[in-house]
Amino acid sequence: MEESGQLKAALHDLCQPLTTLQCTLEMALLVDTLEKYREAAELALAQCTRFAESVRSMREIIRVVMERPRARGTQMDEET
């Protein structure tokens, strides 16, 4: 898969945990027991982990794309 496709997939993967995180936190405000609030907080933390993993994936894709032009330029300089 090319980088733009990977980036689109990563952005899509980023939206799901972010939406779930938002809904979980909103629901946590409505619960009436400490146990339910704790469950909501644990779920929210799990979604934060997924969110962070998606961001790391996007950073890696961007890093690879940004390094390619430099590698090509360096290779051209060496050939001349």
HELIX and SHEET records of a PDB file:
HELIX    1   1 GLU A    3  ALA A   28  1                                  26    
HELIX    2   2 LEU A   34  GLU A   79  1                                  46    
END                                                                             
